[in-house]
Amino acid sequence: MGRKLQILGHSLSEMDLIIHILYNLPEEYSTTVEMIENDFELDLATLERVKVKLRIKFERINQSRVEHGKALFNREKQKKYKGLCS
């Protein structure tokens, strides 16, 4: 997005880009957004730092989905087994 704006003659500051990213994240990232907002107050917010925090959250979300999917799969197998025994 930033490059497209530059081509059109508009500049986008790093802070503007960070704000744009934060306001367009899904609800799953709400705690991460709060941490990044705290970084703003402490003048620690940089685009690189935001990328790192969002990447960590993304990996946690995906790991949770994988683990949750396996648990559901195992439960279904158990239900089928119990159904056959009775």
Secondary structure as GFF3:
##gff-version 3
##sequence-region A 1 86
A	DSSP	alpha_helix	2	7	.	.	.	ID=ss1
A	DSSP	alpha_helix	14	23	.	.	.	ID=ss2
A	DSSP	three_ten_helix	27	29	.	.	.	ID=ss3
A	DSSP	alpha_helix	30	41	.	.	.	ID=ss4
A	DSSP	alpha_helix	47	85	.	.	.	ID=ss5
###
